[in-house]
């Protein structure tokens, strides 16, 4: 009976270790995706500023704007343009 309990405890321990590892890895994936989308948002803002400078329109290049564009995508760009034009 001691061997069965030992194997059961070992299996439960492995399961708990797996769950703990997943709890630690998932936030890192989320953070990585956030960083990548912010970098893409920054690139979109740079392109928008290059094109917009021909018409006298630019948006600020800062981390908040890059995060907004990276997370929201096209609606984020439109939101920043509307804020810039009307506020």
C-alpha positions as CSV (number, residue, x, y, z in Angstrom):
1,X,0.0,0.0,0.0
2,X,2.9,2.3,0.6
3,X,4.1,2.1,-3.0
4,X,0.6,3.1,-4.3
5,X,0.5,6.2,-2.0
6,X,4.0,7.1,-3.1
7,X,3.1,6.9,-6.8
8,X,-0.2,8.8,-6.2
9,X,1.7,11.5,-4.3
10,X,4.3,11.7,-7.1
11,X,1.6,12.0,-9.7
12,X,-0.2,14.7,-7.8
13,X,3.1,16.5,-7.3
14,X,3.8,16.4,-11.0
15,X,0.4,17.7,-11.8
16,X,0.8,20.6,-9.4
17,X,4.2,21.4,-10.8
18,X,2.7,21.5,-14.3
19,X,-0.1,23.8,-13.2
20,X,2.4,26.1,-11.5
21,X,4.6,26.2,-14.6
22,X,1.6,27.2,-16.8
23,X,0.6,29.9,-14.3
24,X,4.1,31.4,-14.6
25,X,4.4,31.0,-18.4
26,X,1.0,32.4,-19.5
27,X,1.7,36.0,-18.2
28,X,5.0,36.0,-20.0
29,X,3.3,35.1,-23.3
30,X,0.8,37.9,-22.7
31,X,3.6,40.3,-22.0
32,X,5.4,39.2,-25.1
33,X,2.4,39.7,-27.3
34,X,1.8,43.2,-25.7
35,X,5.4,44.2,-26.5
36,X,5.2,42.9,-30.1
37,X,1.9,44.6,-30.7
38,X,3.3,47.9,-29.3
39,X,6.2,47.6,-31.6
40,X,3.9,47.1,-34.6
41,X,1.8,50.1,-33.3
42,X,5.0,52.2,-33.2
43,X,5.8,51.3,-36.8
44,X,2.3,52.1,-37.9
45,X,2.6,55.5,-36.2
46,X,5.9,56.2,-37.9
47,X,4.4,55.4,-41.3
48,X,1.4,57.5,-40.5
49,X,3.7,60.4,-39.6
50,X,5.7,60.1,-42.7
51,X,2.6,60.2,-44.9
52,X,0.8,62.7,-42.7
53,X,3.8,65.1,-42.7
54,X,3.1,65.7,-46.4
55,X,-0.3,67.1,-45.4
56,X,0.9,68.8,-42.2
57,X,-0.6,66.2,-39.9
58,X,1.5,64.2,-37.3
59,X,0.8,62.2,-34.2
60,X,3.1,62.0,-31.2
61,X,5.4,59.0,-31.1
62,X,5.2,57.8,-27.5
63,X,4.6,54.4,-25.8
64,X,1.0,55.2,-24.9
65,X,0.0,55.9,-28.5
66,X,2.0,52.9,-29.7
67,X,0.2,50.7,-27.2
68,X,-3.2,52.1,-28.2
69,X,-2.5,51.4,-31.9
70,X,-0.9,48.0,-31.2
71,X,-3.8,46.7,-29.1
72,X,-6.7,48.3,-30.8
73,X,-5.4,48.3,-34.4
74,X,-7.2,50.4,-37.0
75,X,-9.8,51.7,-34.6
76,X,-7.0,52.8,-32.3
77,X,-5.4,54.8,-35.2
78,X,-8.8,56.3,-36.0
79,X,-9.3,57.2,-32.4
80,X,-6.0,59.0,-32.2
81,X,-6.6,60.9,-35.4
82,X,-10.0,62.0,-34.1
83,X,-8.5,63.1,-30.8
84,X,-5.8,65.0,-32.6
85,X,-8.2,66.7,-34.9
86,X,-11.0,67.6,-32.5
87,X,-9.2,68.0,-29.1
